[in-house]
Amino acid sequence: MEEFPETSFIALCDGKENNYHTYIKEQGFKGFINKLNFIKDFKAVLDSFVLIPE
């Protein structure tokens, strides 16, 4: 599997008018490039678009 540089971020294709890209544009890259905060921020992005039943 190909490895990505630390500055990479994942773009989601949810078929909803590029909601993820709109979020990135509004929030900027703060936290997404920071490796230590990546997982936390990525989960926050997912939670903002997906309701996961507990």
PQR file of N, CA, C, O and H, with PARSE charges and radii, in Angstrom:
ATOM      1  N   MET A   1       0.844  -1.196   0.000 -0.4000 1.5000
ATOM      2  CA  MET A   1       0.000   0.000   0.000 -0.0000 2.0000
ATOM      3  C   MET A   1       0.882   1.249   0.000  0.5500 1.7000
ATOM      4  O   MET A   1       1.880   1.315   0.718 -0.5500 1.4000
ATOM      5  N   GLU A   2       0.514   2.209  -0.789 -0.4000 1.5000
ATOM      6  CA  GLU A   2       1.309   3.424  -0.916 -0.0000 2.0000
ATOM      7  C   GLU A   2       1.234   4.249   0.361  0.5500 1.7000
ATOM      8  O   GLU A   2       0.168   4.408   0.956 -0.5500 1.4000
ATOM      9  H   GLU A   2      -0.296   2.155  -1.372  0.4000 1.0000
ATOM     10  N   GLU A   3       2.393   4.772   0.770 -0.4000 1.5000
ATOM     11  CA  GLU A   3       2.418   5.611   1.960 -0.0000 2.0000
ATOM     12  C   GLU A   3       2.287   7.070   1.562  0.5500 1.7000
ATOM     13  O   GLU A   3       2.782   7.487   0.515 -0.5500 1.4000
ATOM     14  H   GLU A   3       3.259   4.643   0.286  0.4000 1.0000
ATOM     15  N   PHE A   4       1.619   7.835   2.400 -0.4000 1.5000
ATOM     16  CA  PHE A   4       1.402   9.237   2.111 -0.0000 2.0000
ATOM     17  C   PHE A   4       2.278  10.087   3.016  0.5500 1.7000
ATOM     18  O   PHE A   4       2.542   9.699   4.154 -0.5500 1.4000
ATOM     19  H   PHE A   4       1.216   7.496   3.250  0.4000 1.0000
ATOM     20  N   PRO A   5       2.734  11.236   2.536 -0.5600 1.5000
ATOM     21  CA  PRO A   5       3.518  12.142   3.381  0.2800 2.0000
ATOM     22  C   PRO A   5       2.668  12.674   4.535  0.5500 1.7000
ATOM     23  O   PRO A   5       1.439  12.621   4.495 -0.5500 1.4000
ATOM     24  N   GLU A   6       3.343  13.184   5.555 -0.4000 1.5000
ATOM     25  CA  GLU A   6       2.638  13.637   6.758 -0.0000 2.0000
ATOM     26  C   GLU A   6       1.651  14.761   6.466  0.5500 1.7000
ATOM     27  O   GLU A   6       0.680  14.948   7.200 -0.5500 1.4000
ATOM     28  H   GLU A   6       4.342  13.227   5.587  0.4000 1.0000
ATOM     29  N   THR A   7       1.902  15.504   5.396 -0.4000 1.5000
ATOM     30  CA  THR A   7       1.044  16.647   5.099 -0.0000 2.0000
ATOM     31  C   THR A   7      -0.174  16.271   4.280  0.5500 1.7000
ATOM     32  O   THR A   7      -0.962  17.136   3.897 -0.5500 1.4000
ATOM     33  H   THR A   7       2.690  15.351   4.800  0.4000 1.0000
ATOM     34  N   SER A   8      -0.332  14.986   4.010 -0.4000 1.5000
ATOM     35  CA  SER A   8      -1.487  14.557   3.226 -0.0000 2.0000
ATOM     36  C   SER A   8      -2.763  14.648   4.043  0.5500 1.7000
ATOM     37  O   SER A   8      -2.742  14.546   5.270 -0.5500 1.4000
ATOM     38  H   SER A   8       0.308  14.283   4.321  0.4000 1.0000
ATOM     39  N   PHE A   9      -3.870  14.839   3.349 -0.4000 1.5000
ATOM     40  CA  PHE A   9      -5.160  14.730   4.009 -0.0000 2.0000
ATOM     41  C   PHE A   9      -6.081  13.940   3.104  0.5500 1.7000
ATOM     42  O   PHE A   9      -5.858  13.843   1.898 -0.5500 1.4000
ATOM     43  H   PHE A   9      -3.888  14.922   2.353  0.4000 1.0000
ATOM     44  N   ILE A  10      -7.114  13.379   3.699 -0.4000 1.5000
ATOM     45  CA  ILE A  10      -8.008  12.504   2.962 -0.0000 2.0000
ATOM     46  C   ILE A  10      -9.234  13.282   2.507  0.5500 1.7000
ATOM     47  O   ILE A  10      -9.876  13.969   3.301 -0.5500 1.4000
ATOM     48  H   ILE A  10      -7.296  13.458   4.679  0.4000 1.0000
ATOM     49  N   ALA A  11      -9.550  13.170   1.236 -0.4000 1.5000
ATOM     50  CA  ALA A  11     -10.742  13.824   0.708 -0.0000 2.0000
ATOM     51  C   ALA A  11     -11.863  12.800   0.594  0.5500 1.7000
ATOM     52  O   ALA A  11     -11.703  11.762  -0.049 -0.5500 1.4000
ATOM     53  H   ALA A  11      -9.029  12.612   0.590  0.4000 1.0000
ATOM     54  N   LEU A  12     -12.969  13.088   1.206 -0.4000 1.5000
ATOM     55  CA  LEU A  12     -14.109  12.180   1.156 -0.0000 2.0000
ATOM     56  C   LEU A  12     -15.006  12.514  -0.022  0.5500 1.7000
ATOM     57  O   LEU A  12     -15.227  13.684  -0.336 -0.5500 1.4000
ATOM     58  H   LEU A  12     -13.099  13.930   1.729  0.4000 1.0000
ATOM     59  N   CYS A  13     -15.515  11.489  -0.665 -0.4000 1.5000
ATOM     60  CA  CYS A  13     -16.487  11.684  -1.739 -0.0000 2.0000
ATOM     61  C   CYS A  13     -17.826  11.161  -1.241  0.5500 1.7000
ATOM     62  O   CYS A  13     -18.116   9.970  -1.356 -0.5500 1.4000
ATOM     63  H   CYS A  13     -15.336  10.538  -0.410  0.4000 1.0000
ATOM     64  N   ASP A  14     -18.630  12.039  -0.697 -0.4000 1.5000
ATOM     65  CA  ASP A  14     -19.908  11.604  -0.134 -0.0000 2.0000
ATOM     66  C   ASP A  14     -21.061  11.886  -1.087  0.5500 1.7000
ATOM     67  O   ASP A  14     -22.213  11.589  -0.771 -0.5500 1.4000
ATOM     68  H   ASP A  14     -18.395  13.007  -0.604  0.4000 1.0000
ATOM     69  N   GLY A  15     -20.758  12.461  -2.258 -0.4000 1.5000
ATOM     70  CA  GLY A  15     -21.805  12.741  -3.231 -0.0000 2.0000
ATOM     71  C   GLY A  15     -22.753  13.843  -2.798  0.5500 1.7000
ATOM     72  O   GLY A  15     -23.865  13.946  -3.317 -0.5500 1.4000
ATOM     73  H   GLY A  15     -19.822  12.702  -2.514  0.4000 1.0000
ATOM     74  N   LYS A  16     -22.327  14.665  -1.855 -0.4000 1.5000
ATOM     75  CA  LYS A  16     -23.202  15.724  -1.345 -0.0000 2.0000
ATOM     76  C   LYS A  16     -22.602  17.100  -1.617  0.5500 1.7000
ATOM     77  O   LYS A  16     -22.331  17.861  -0.688 -0.5500 1.4000
ATOM     78  H   LYS A  16     -21.424  14.582  -1.434  0.4000 1.0000
ATOM     79  N   GLU A  17     -22.399  17.413  -2.887 -0.4000 1.5000
ATOM     80  CA  GLU A  17     -21.945  18.751  -3.274 -0.0000 2.0000
ATOM     81  C   GLU A  17     -20.633  19.139  -2.607  0.5500 1.7000
ATOM     82  O   GLU A  17     -20.452  20.286  -2.198 -0.5500 1.4000
ATOM     83  H   GLU A  17     -22.619  16.795  -3.641  0.4000 1.0000
ATOM     84  N   ASN A  18     -19.712  18.173  -2.499 -0.4000 1.5000
ATOM     85  CA  ASN A  18     -18.389  18.467  -1.939 -0.0000 2.0000
ATOM     86  C   ASN A  18     -18.461  19.089  -0.543  0.5500 1.7000
ATOM     87  O   ASN A  18     -17.779  20.074  -0.263 -0.5500 1.4000
ATOM     88  H   ASN A  18     -19.858  17.241  -2.831  0.4000 1.0000
ATOM     89  N   ASN A  19     -19.284  18.515   0.326 -0.4000 1.5000
ATOM     90  CA  ASN A  19     -19.401  19.029   1.689 -0.0000 2.0000
ATOM     91  C   ASN A  19     -18.059  19.061   2.400  0.5500 1.7000
ATOM     92  O   ASN A  19     -17.744  20.018   3.107 -0.5500 1.4000
ATOM     93  H   ASN A  19     -19.839  17.714   0.098  0.4000 1.0000
ATOM     94  N   TYR A  20     -17.263  18.002   2.208 -0.4000 1.5000
ATOM     95  CA  TYR A  20     -15.971  17.936   2.890 -0.0000 2.0000
ATOM     96  C   TYR A  20     -15.057  19.056   2.419  0.5500 1.7000
ATOM     97  O   TYR A  20     -14.386  19.700   3.226 -0.5500 1.4000
ATOM     98  H   TYR A  20     -17.518  17.224   1.634  0.4000 1.0000
ATOM     99  N   HIS A  21     -15.032  19.288   1.102 -0.4000 1.5000
ATOM    100  CA  HIS A  21     -14.167  20.335   0.577 -0.0000 2.0000
ATOM    101  C   HIS A  21     -14.636  21.712   1.033  0.5500 1.7000
ATOM    102  O   HIS A  21     -13.819  22.599   1.281 -0.5500 1.4000
ATOM    103  H   HIS A  21     -15.577  18.765   0.447  0.4000 1.0000
ATOM    104  N   THR A  22     -15.939  21.889   1.143 -0.4000 1.5000
ATOM    105  CA  THR A  22     -16.476  23.141   1.658 -0.0000 2.0000
ATOM    106  C   THR A  22     -16.046  23.333   3.105  0.5500 1.7000
ATOM    107  O   THR A  22     -15.682  24.436   3.510 -0.5500 1.4000
ATOM    108  H   THR A  22     -16.603  21.168   0.942  0.4000 1.0000
ATOM    109  N   TYR A  23     -16.089  22.252   3.885 -0.4000 1.5000
ATOM    110  CA  TYR A  23     -15.650  22.306   5.278 -0.0000 2.0000
ATOM    111  C   TYR A  23     -14.185  22.705   5.369  0.5500 1.7000
ATOM    112  O   TYR A  23     -13.809  23.553   6.179 -0.5500 1.4000
ATOM    113  H   TYR A  23     -16.385  21.355   3.556  0.4000 1.0000
ATOM    114  N   ILE A  24     -13.356  22.079   4.522 -0.4000 1.5000
ATOM    115  CA  ILE A  24     -11.928  22.388   4.522 -0.0000 2.0000
ATOM    116  C   ILE A  24     -11.702  23.854   4.182  0.5500 1.7000
ATOM    117  O   ILE A  24     -10.875  24.524   4.802 -0.5500 1.4000
ATOM    118  H   ILE A  24     -13.661  21.390   3.864  0.4000 1.0000
ATOM    119  N   LYS A  25     -12.437  24.346   3.199 -0.4000 1.5000
ATOM    120  CA  LYS A  25     -12.269  25.740   2.785 -0.0000 2.0000
ATOM    121  C   LYS A  25     -12.653  26.687   3.912  0.5500 1.7000
ATOM    122  O   LYS A  25     -12.002  27.712   4.115 -0.5500 1.4000
ATOM    123  H   LYS A  25     -13.108  23.802   2.695  0.4000 1.0000
ATOM    124  N   GLU A  26     -13.699  26.349   4.638 -0.4000 1.5000
ATOM    125  CA  GLU A  26     -14.159  27.205   5.729 -0.0000 2.0000
ATOM    126  C   GLU A  26     -13.233  27.129   6.941  0.5500 1.7000
ATOM    127  O   GLU A  26     -12.972  28.135   7.600 -0.5500 1.4000
ATOM    128  H   GLU A  26     -14.228  25.516   4.473  0.4000 1.0000
ATOM    129  N   GLN A  27     -12.745  25.932   7.223 -0.4000 1.5000
ATOM    130  CA  GLN A  27     -11.936  25.737   8.417 -0.0000 2.0000
ATOM    131  C   GLN A  27     -10.449  25.962   8.160  0.5500 1.7000
ATOM    132  O   GLN A  27      -9.676  26.156   9.098 -0.5500 1.4000
ATOM    133  H   GLN A  27     -12.958  25.115   6.687  0.4000 1.0000
ATOM    134  N   GLY A  28     -10.050  25.936   6.882 -0.4000 1.5000
ATOM    135  CA  GLY A  28      -8.635  26.003   6.570 -0.0000 2.0000
ATOM    136  C   GLY A  28      -7.984  24.661   6.845  0.5500 1.7000
ATOM    137  O   GLY A  28      -8.668  23.667   7.087 -0.5500 1.4000
ATOM    138  H   GLY A  28     -10.679  25.778   6.120  0.4000 1.0000
ATOM    139  N   PHE A  29      -6.657  24.637   6.807 -0.4000 1.5000
ATOM    140  CA  PHE A  29      -5.954  23.370   6.990 -0.0000 2.0000
ATOM    141  C   PHE A  29      -5.494  23.176   8.428  0.5500 1.7000
ATOM    142  O   PHE A  29      -4.779  22.219   8.723 -0.5500 1.4000
ATOM    143  H   PHE A  29      -6.101  25.444   6.610  0.4000 1.0000
ATOM    144  N   LYS A  30      -5.893  24.068   9.325 -0.4000 1.5000
ATOM    145  CA  LYS A  30      -5.468  23.966  10.719 -0.0000 2.0000
ATOM    146  C   LYS A  30      -5.894  22.629  11.298  0.5500 1.7000
ATOM    147  O   LYS A  30      -7.066  22.260  11.232 -0.5500 1.4000
ATOM    148  H   LYS A  30      -6.475  24.846   9.086  0.4000 1.0000
ATOM    149  N   GLY A  31      -4.946  21.909  11.862 -0.4000 1.5000
ATOM    150  CA  GLY A  31      -5.250  20.627  12.485 -0.0000 2.0000
ATOM    151  C   GLY A  31      -5.172  19.471  11.515  0.5500 1.7000
ATOM    152  O   GLY A  31      -4.780  18.372  11.906 -0.5500 1.4000
ATOM    153  H   GLY A  31      -3.993  22.208  11.915  0.4000 1.0000
ATOM    154  N   PHE A  32      -5.534  19.685  10.257 -0.4000 1.5000
ATOM    155  CA  PHE A  32      -5.518  18.576   9.308 -0.0000 2.0000
ATOM    156  C   PHE A  32      -4.104  18.200   8.921  0.5500 1.7000
ATOM    157  O   PHE A  32      -3.825  17.034   8.642 -0.5500 1.4000
ATOM    158  H   PHE A  32      -5.852  20.578   9.940  0.4000 1.0000
ATOM    159  N   ILE A  33      -3.208  19.176   8.902 -0.4000 1.5000
ATOM    160  CA  ILE A  33      -1.819  18.891   8.567 -0.0000 2.0000
ATOM    161  C   ILE A  33      -1.055  18.453   9.817  0.5500 1.7000
ATOM    162  O   ILE A  33      -0.036  17.769   9.719 -0.5500 1.4000
ATOM    163  H   ILE A  33      -3.435  20.123   9.129  0.4000 1.0000
ATOM    164  N   ASN A  34      -1.541  18.843  10.968 -0.4000 1.5000
ATOM    165  CA  ASN A  34      -0.890  18.459  12.215 -0.0000 2.0000
ATOM    166  C   ASN A  34      -1.145  16.984  12.475  0.5500 1.7000
ATOM    167  O   ASN A  34      -2.272  16.571  12.748 -0.5500 1.4000
ATOM    168  H   ASN A  34      -2.369  19.399  11.048  0.4000 1.0000
ATOM    169  N   LYS A  35      -0.083  16.200  12.386 -0.4000 1.5000
ATOM    170  CA  LYS A  35      -0.222  14.744  12.483 -0.0000 2.0000
ATOM    171  C   LYS A  35      -0.847  14.309  13.806  0.5500 1.7000
ATOM    172  O   LYS A  35      -1.624  13.354  13.842 -0.5500 1.4000
ATOM    173  H   LYS A  35       0.833  16.535  12.165  0.4000 1.0000
ATOM    174  N   LEU A  36      -0.514  14.998  14.886 -0.4000 1.5000
ATOM    175  CA  LEU A  36      -1.024  14.610  16.198 -0.0000 2.0000
ATOM    176  C   LEU A  36      -2.526  14.826  16.323  0.5500 1.7000
ATOM    177  O   LEU A  36      -3.206  14.116  17.065 -0.5500 1.4000
ATOM    178  H   LEU A  36       0.117  15.773  14.857  0.4000 1.0000
ATOM    179  N   ASN A  37      -3.033  15.802  15.598 -0.4000 1.5000
ATOM    180  CA  ASN A  37      -4.457  16.116  15.698 -0.0000 2.0000
ATOM    181  C   ASN A  37      -5.275  15.544  14.559  0.5500 1.7000
ATOM    182  O   ASN A  37      -6.495  15.708  14.525 -0.5500 1.4000
ATOM    183  H   ASN A  37      -2.481  16.379  14.995  0.4000 1.0000
ATOM    184  N   PHE A  38      -4.606  14.863  13.612 -0.4000 1.5000
ATOM    185  CA  PHE A  38      -5.294  14.426  12.398 -0.0000 2.0000
ATOM    186  C   PHE A  38      -6.478  13.520  12.696  0.5500 1.7000
ATOM    187  O   PHE A  38      -7.581  13.759  12.205 -0.5500 1.4000
ATOM    188  H   PHE A  38      -3.616  14.730  13.639  0.4000 1.0000
ATOM    189  N   ILE A  39      -6.262  12.482  13.495 -0.4000 1.5000
ATOM    190  CA  ILE A  39      -7.328  11.513  13.754 -0.0000 2.0000
ATOM    191  C   ILE A  39      -8.507  12.171  14.461  0.5500 1.7000
ATOM    192  O   ILE A  39      -9.663  11.929  14.112 -0.5500 1.4000
ATOM    193  H   ILE A  39      -5.367  12.287  13.895  0.4000 1.0000
ATOM    194  N   LYS A  40      -8.211  12.998  15.450 -0.4000 1.5000
ATOM    195  CA  LYS A  40      -9.279  13.682  16.183 -0.0000 2.0000
ATOM    196  C   LYS A  40     -10.095  14.573  15.251  0.5500 1.7000
ATOM    197  O   LYS A  40     -11.325  14.556  15.282 -0.5500 1.4000
ATOM    198  H   LYS A  40      -7.272  13.195  15.734  0.4000 1.0000
ATOM    199  N   ASP A  41      -9.399  15.349  14.425 -0.4000 1.5000
ATOM    200  CA  ASP A  41     -10.089  16.259  13.520 -0.0000 2.0000
ATOM    201  C   ASP A  41     -10.843  15.506  12.438  0.5500 1.7000
ATOM    202  O   ASP A  41     -11.944  15.895  12.048 -0.5500 1.4000
ATOM    203  H   ASP A  41      -8.399  15.362  14.401  0.4000 1.0000
ATOM    204  N   PHE A  42     -10.234  14.412  11.951 -0.4000 1.5000
ATOM    205  CA  PHE A  42     -10.889  13.621  10.915 -0.0000 2.0000
ATOM    206  C   PHE A  42     -12.181  13.023  11.447  0.5500 1.7000
ATOM    207  O   PHE A  42     -13.195  13.002  10.749 -0.5500 1.4000
ATOM    208  H   PHE A  42      -9.340  14.096  12.268  0.4000 1.0000
ATOM    209  N   LYS A  43     -12.145  12.533  12.693 -0.4000 1.5000
ATOM    210  CA  LYS A  43     -13.351  11.988  13.309 -0.0000 2.0000
ATOM    211  C   LYS A  43     -14.406  13.084  13.477  0.5500 1.7000
ATOM    212  O   LYS A  43     -15.597  12.837  13.286 -0.5500 1.4000
ATOM    213  H   LYS A  43     -11.321  12.550  13.260  0.4000 1.0000
ATOM    214  N   ALA A  44     -13.971  14.280  13.832 -0.4000 1.5000
ATOM    215  CA  ALA A  44     -14.902  15.393  13.983 -0.0000 2.0000
ATOM    216  C   ALA A  44     -15.578  15.724  12.657  0.5500 1.7000
ATOM    217  O   ALA A  44     -16.763  16.051  12.616 -0.5500 1.4000
ATOM    218  H   ALA A  44     -13.004  14.481  13.987  0.4000 1.0000
ATOM    219  N   VAL A  45     -14.804  15.634  11.570 -0.4000 1.5000
ATOM    220  CA  VAL A  45     -15.376  15.877  10.247 -0.0000 2.0000
ATOM    221  C   VAL A  45     -16.415  14.815   9.924  0.5500 1.7000
ATOM    222  O   VAL A  45     -17.506  15.127   9.446 -0.5500 1.4000
ATOM    223  H   VAL A  45     -13.840  15.369  11.603  0.4000 1.0000
ATOM    224  N   LEU A  46     -16.070  13.553  10.188 -0.4000 1.5000
ATOM    225  CA  LEU A  46     -17.020  12.472   9.927 -0.0000 2.0000
ATOM    226  C   LEU A  46     -18.286  12.655  10.750  0.5500 1.7000
ATOM    227  O   LEU A  46     -19.396  12.488  10.246 -0.5500 1.4000
ATOM    228  H   LEU A  46     -15.184  13.300  10.576  0.4000 1.0000
ATOM    229  N   ASP A  47     -18.109  13.001  12.026 -0.4000 1.5000
ATOM    230  CA  ASP A  47     -19.260  13.186  12.907 -0.0000 2.0000
ATOM    231  C   ASP A  47     -20.153  14.332  12.437  0.5500 1.7000
ATOM    232  O   ASP A  47     -21.358  14.328  12.687 -0.5500 1.4000
ATOM    233  H   ASP A  47     -17.207  13.137  12.436  0.4000 1.0000
ATOM    234  N   SER A  48     -19.557  15.312  11.754 -0.4000 1.5000
ATOM    235  CA  SER A  48     -20.349  16.453  11.296 -0.0000 2.0000
ATOM    236  C   SER A  48     -21.232  16.092  10.108  0.5500 1.7000
ATOM    237  O   SER A  48     -22.192  16.802   9.810 -0.5500 1.4000
ATOM    238  H   SER A  48     -18.578  15.315  11.551  0.4000 1.0000
ATOM    239  N   PHE A  49     -20.911  14.983   9.423 -0.4000 1.5000
ATOM    240  CA  PHE A  49     -21.686  14.589   8.245 -0.0000 2.0000
ATOM    241  C   PHE A  49     -22.463  13.295   8.442  0.5500 1.7000
ATOM    242  O   PHE A  49     -23.439  13.039   7.738 -0.5500 1.4000
ATOM    243  H   PHE A  49     -20.131  14.406   9.665  0.4000 1.0000
ATOM    244  N   VAL A  50     -22.033  12.484   9.393 -0.4000 1.5000
ATOM    245  CA  VAL A  50     -22.633  11.160   9.555 -0.0000 2.0000
ATOM    246  C   VAL A  50     -23.129  10.986  10.983  0.5500 1.7000
ATOM    247  O   VAL A  50     -22.398  11.251  11.937 -0.5500 1.4000
ATOM    248  H   VAL A  50     -21.240  12.692   9.965  0.4000 1.0000
ATOM    249  N   LEU A  51     -24.360  10.544  11.125 -0.4000 1.5000
ATOM    250  CA  LEU A  51     -24.892  10.226  12.447 -0.0000 2.0000
ATOM    251  C   LEU A  51     -24.737   8.733  12.676  0.5500 1.7000
ATOM    252  O   LEU A  51     -25.365   7.918  12.000 -0.5500 1.4000
ATOM    253  H   LEU A  51     -24.953  10.328  10.349  0.4000 1.0000
ATOM    254  N   ILE A  52     -23.892   8.385  13.638 -0.4000 1.5000
ATOM    255  CA  ILE A  52     -23.628   6.977  13.908 -0.0000 2.0000
ATOM    256  C   ILE A  52     -24.426   6.543  15.132  0.5500 1.7000
ATOM    257  O   ILE A  52     -24.207   7.063  16.226 -0.5500 1.4000
ATOM    258  H   ILE A  52     -23.381   9.046  14.188  0.4000 1.0000
ATOM    259  N   PRO A  53     -25.349   5.599  14.966 -0.5600 1.5000
ATOM    260  CA  PRO A  53     -26.131   5.113  16.111  0.2800 2.0000
ATOM    261  C   PRO A  53     -25.238   4.406  17.117  0.5500 1.7000
ATOM    262  O   PRO A  53     -24.350   3.642  16.739 -0.5500 1.4000
ATOM    263  N   GLU A  54     -25.472   4.660  18.383 -0.4000 1.5000
ATOM    264  CA  GLU A  54     -24.631   4.045  19.416 -0.0000 2.0000
ATOM    265  C   GLU A  54     -25.249   2.753  19.915  0.5500 1.7000
ATOM    266  O   GLU A  54     -24.682   2.095  20.787 -0.5500 1.4000
ATOM    267  H   GLU A  54     -26.193   5.281  18.689  0.4000 1.0000
TER
END
